[in-house]
Amino acid sequence: MESLLTRYRNVSILMAVLFAQVLGLAIQVRRAPTGESNRLIRVWAVAAVTPLEKAITRMQSATGSLWSNYIYLRGVRQQNRDLKYQIENLRLQQVRLSEDANQARRLQALLNFKEQYVAKTVAAQVIGSTGSEHSRAVYIDKGSDDGIKNEMPVITADGVVGKIWQVYDAHTSLVLLINDQSSGVGAILANSRLQGILRGTPSGEVVLEKVLGDEQVLPGETVLTSGGDQIFPKGLPAGVVTSVSRGPDAFLNIRIRPAADLSKLEEVLVITKKEHAATEVTTAQPTRAADILAQRLPSVPDNAAEVTEGPGDEKPAPAPGEANATAKAQAAATQAAGAKAGALPAGGPAGNGSAAAKASQNSSANAVKRISDKPVTSTVKPEHSPPDSTPVEAKPQ
Amino acid sequence: MPISYTSGEQVEVYRFSLPVAILVPLVAIFLQAFLPARLHFFSIFDLPLLVTIFFAVARRSPVAGLLTGAAIGLAQDALTHRPLGLYGIAKTVVGYGASSLGVKLDVENPGARFLVTLFFYVVHEVVYFTVAQGLVGQKLAWSWPHELGSAFANAALAVPLFFLLDRFKQRA
């Protein structure tokens, strides 16, 4: 036996080393896939590589900043003019959109919707990658000292990037990109409101899964986060549909071009705090000149609501009228959701029939029903009523 | 044909100083992690694999080759979010194979180095895919055009890189 081992020494060592690694793999696969079991080895490897990456990245950033801010200023005047023109256009657009947004908020408050807000973000710089085509992830220069924790969403101004996979030390974390095949993001199509799961493929593409084959999805449609994964806030841009084909099973094969350019990531934002809050109607609305006059003129009756509301609103509306108003509110809410891109829960009329979609549809319908059932529920002030006017009450029949 | 058969006595065996043996693989792993974040196309190269092949062929010791491959592979694994051992096993096999081949064949000239790298890149990928799919249950897409393209790219890079690394070789 001994002579056999001596004779086949090399092969024996090869087998022993391979066996040890296979055993190690088997243990890791049985445990959690987050790498907690071999954290020390990973921390050592990361600590050996990332300091140099950070130093080079900072040096590169400083040099780039010096060049672009102080030396290479060609075309800045023209750019300034273009930006000013752009600001003017955006201001005009803002005026239009703010009215829509106010209306959407009022409708959301009416329906008791809870919104998710991105309360706090931390800007981070990408310092390196995993260096493997089989592991699509990048390292960032922010870690536990900056409040970064596992599973936090990572975005850019363009859209979703991925989530924090592992926080290694005070200033280093690993971000799993959405085009890695082990990632998954709850997503919704902006126009058709169909829900699915955004996944990476082995070749690094992004696809939208679990959309039934009998649904109609067109290339060019925007994909947003649905918030169903409990990681990403609702309504963030995730990508655009590039091609749609029928898959081998009952689902569509939908390819997505990610909104953020995942191959050229430099700076990212980590969402460190999200808040769930009921939509509040802003009270700081522009007051009309007529309303100011109404407050000051002595001949104005005390019940201002009666003045500001139309003649039909003076009395509690009859049942058919109220049902009609409720239906209108629901329709307007759905329309506003389309305009506001993902602000409302998915599952509108064109839902794909998934459990989540149905659940949110039911909750939406129930919210409307509650409003019409309760004796006094809504205390939302009319849009243009004076601040001290009596709240409009939705009374039952 | 650039590859010529030589007996064990005819083959030159090289060794490397400790700093070179440690620093060269570390630099390769560092560049592999750093460059693809800036130059996306660089992700098709596998510098740690090229270093594994170079050390294995130069040392011509299967045990040293497989241990070098295992160490480099595990370090590479540690930077990914996948389980440790996928690259480790693949590079162990490559290290053993390349050093065993180095004992039998003269692989010092550029043509031989190109072909050896081409061959072992494919071996590396086959082992990685087999282990990842068979043991870990990962779904990986095997694409011959992509793998062959990467193999040629790595082989082309190996020729000047090995020429550069030849400067660190010391006769045993």
Boltz contact constraints between the chains, C-beta under 6 A:
constraints:
  - contact:
      token1: [A, 10]
      token2: [B, 62]
      max_distance: 6.0
  - contact:
      token1: [A, 10]
      token2: [B, 63]
      max_distance: 6.0
  - contact:
      token1: [A, 13]
      token2: [B, 63]
      max_distance: 6.0
  - contact:
      token1: [A, 14]
      token2: [B, 66]
      max_distance: 6.0
  - contact:
      token1: [A, 14]
      token2: [B, 96]
      max_distance: 6.0
  - contact:
      token1: [A, 17]
      token2: [B, 66]
      max_distance: 6.0
  - contact:
      token1: [A, 17]
      token2: [B, 70]
      max_distance: 6.0
  - contact:
      token1: [A, 17]
      token2: [B, 92]
      max_distance: 6.0
  - contact:
      token1: [A, 21]
      token2: [B, 85]
      max_distance: 6.0
  - contact:
      token1: [A, 21]
      token2: [B, 88]
      max_distance: 6.0
  - contact:
      token1: [A, 21]
      token2: [B, 89]
      max_distance: 6.0
  - contact:
      token1: [A, 24]
      token2: [B, 85]
      max_distance: 6.0
  - contact:
      token1: [A, 25]
      token2: [B, 83]
      max_distance: 6.0
  - contact:
      token1: [A, 25]
      token2: [B, 85]
      max_distance: 6.0
  - contact:
      token1: [A, 25]
      token2: [B, 135]
      max_distance: 6.0
  - contact:
      token1: [A, 28]
      token2: [B, 83]
      max_distance: 6.0
  - contact:
      token1: [A, 29]
      token2: [B, 136]
      max_distance: 6.0
  - contact:
      token1: [A, 38]
      token2: [B, 84]
      max_distance: 6.0
  - contact:
      token1: [A, 41]
      token2: [B, 78]
      max_distance: 6.0
  - contact:
      token1: [A, 42]
      token2: [B, 78]
      max_distance: 6.0
  - contact:
      token1: [A, 45]
      token2: [B, 75]
      max_distance: 6.0
  - contact:
      token1: [A, 45]
      token2: [B, 78]
      max_distance: 6.0
  - contact:
      token1: [A, 45]
      token2: [B, 79]
      max_distance: 6.0
  - contact:
      token1: [A, 49]
      token2: [B, 30]
      max_distance: 6.0
  - contact:
      token1: [A, 49]
      token2: [B, 33]
      max_distance: 6.0
  - contact:
      token1: [A, 53]
      token2: [B, 34]
      max_distance: 6.0
  - contact:
      token1: [A, 126]
      token2: [B, 37]
      max_distance: 6.0
  - contact:
      token1: [A, 128]
      token2: [B, 33]
      max_distance: 6.0
  - contact:
      token1: [A, 128]
      token2: [B, 34]
      max_distance: 6.0
  - contact:
      token1: [A, 128]
      token2: [B, 37]
      max_distance: 6.0
  - contact:
      token1: [A, 129]
      token2: [B, 33]
      max_distance: 6.0
  - contact:
      token1: [A, 129]
      token2: [B, 36]
      max_distance: 6.0
  - contact:
      token1: [A, 129]
      token2: [B, 37]
      max_distance: 6.0
  - contact:
      token1: [A, 130]
      token2: [B, 79]
      max_distance: 6.0
  - contact:
      token1: [A, 130]
      token2: [B, 80]
      max_distance: 6.0
  - contact:
      token1: [A, 131]
      token2: [B, 32]
      max_distance: 6.0
  - contact:
      token1: [A, 131]
      token2: [B, 33]
      max_distance: 6.0
  - contact:
      token1: [A, 131]
      token2: [B, 36]
      max_distance: 6.0
  - contact:
      token1: [A, 132]
      token2: [B, 80]
      max_distance: 6.0
  - contact:
      token1: [A, 133]
      token2: [B, 43]
      max_distance: 6.0
  - contact:
      token1: [A, 135]
      token2: [B, 80]
      max_distance: 6.0
  - contact:
      token1: [A, 135]
      token2: [B, 81]
      max_distance: 6.0
  - contact:
      token1: [A, 135]
      token2: [B, 82]
      max_distance: 6.0
  - contact:
      token1: [A, 137]
      token2: [B, 81]
      max_distance: 6.0
  - contact:
      token1: [A, 165]
      token2: [B, 81]
      max_distance: 6.0
  - contact:
      token1: [A, 202]
      token2: [B, 140]
      max_distance: 6.0
  - contact:
      token1: [A, 202]
      token2: [B, 141]
      max_distance: 6.0
  - contact:
      token1: [A, 203]
      token2: [B, 141]
      max_distance: 6.0
  - contact:
      token1: [A, 263]
      token2: [B, 40]
      max_distance: 6.0
